[in-house]
Amino acid sequence: MELAVVAGGQRWIERDLGSGTSMDAEWLALIAAMRRAHALGLVDPVLLGDAAAVIAQASGRVRCPPAYRHHMERFRALPQPPGRVRIRYIKRAQNLAGIALAALHGR
């Protein structure tokens, strides 16, 4: 698995994260985005992702399946940046992190 986070025109890519499902990778990306938002001191950040299921689970709109509950617990335990943190779904074609990963693979 690998993930990318894009903020303020910069990208951070983590590779060789082990094996897992696409849901695992999406949760890990959301966790990394929250960490990055906190590290950058962003106020009222909006975390964007193209995995509708993970966004809905992290937002509390749907129940998180037991197989991914450990990711949700880890996400909720992270220090949060100041202000209100919002989590929103965007289409894959608009996801700068997804675009950064696709560029690594020549897609």
N, C-alpha and C positions, 0 to 999 in steps of 0.2 A: 504494500500500500504506500501511497504517497499523498501529500496534501500541499495546498498552496493557500496563502493568505495575502490579500492585497489591501493596502491602506496608504492613503496619501501619496499614491503614485509609486510606491515601493512594493516589491513582492518578496515574500519569504516562502521558500519551498523546503519541505522536509520529505526525504526519500527513504526507502528501505525501512518502513515502519512495521514490517512483518506481514503476515498474512491475515486476511479477514474479509468480511463481506463489504459490499459497497456502502451499506449502512454504517458499518464500523468506520470506514474511511470518512464518511460525511460527518459522523459524530466527532471524530478526531479533528476534522477541519474546523468545526464549530468551536470546539474546546480551544484550539490554537488561535482562532480569531478573538475569542474572549480574552485570552492571555495577552495577545498582541495589543488589543484595545486598552487593556489595563496598563501594560508596559509603556504605551505611548501617551498615557494620560488623557485619552480622548474623553470628552464630556458629551453625554447623550449619544453614544455610538449607536449606529444601526448595523447589525450583523446581517449580511445577505448570504443566502445560499440557494442552490437550485434543487435541493432534495426536499420536496414538499413534506414527506413523512417526518423527516428529522426536524424540520422547522416547526411542524405542528406539534410534535412531541415536546420539543424544547420550550415551546410557548405555552404548553399545558392545554392545548385545544383538543388533543387526543391522548389516550393512554399509551404510555411507552411500553412496548413488549418486554417481557422479562429478560430476553436475550440482550437487550440494549440498555437495561435499567442502570447498569454500572456506569455507562457513559453519561447518562442523565444526572446521576448523583455526583459524578466528578465535575460535570459542567456547573451544576448548582452550587458546589462547594468552592468554586474559584472566586478569588477576589474580583469584585466588579469595579469597572471604571466609574467615575463620578457621574451623577445624573441618572437619567432613565436609559436603560439598555433595551433596545427594540430588536426583534428578530423578524426578518422578512424573507419571503420567498421571491426569487426572481427567475426568469427563464434562463436556461443553460447558455443561450447565445449572448446574454447580458452579463454573465458571471465572469468577472475579470480573473478570478482565481482559476476557474475551469479553463479559460482561454490561455492562461500562463502555463498550465499543465499540458494542454494540447500542443502548445508551441514547443515544449520540451521533446515531444514525441513526433514532431514534424507533421502534425495534423492541421 
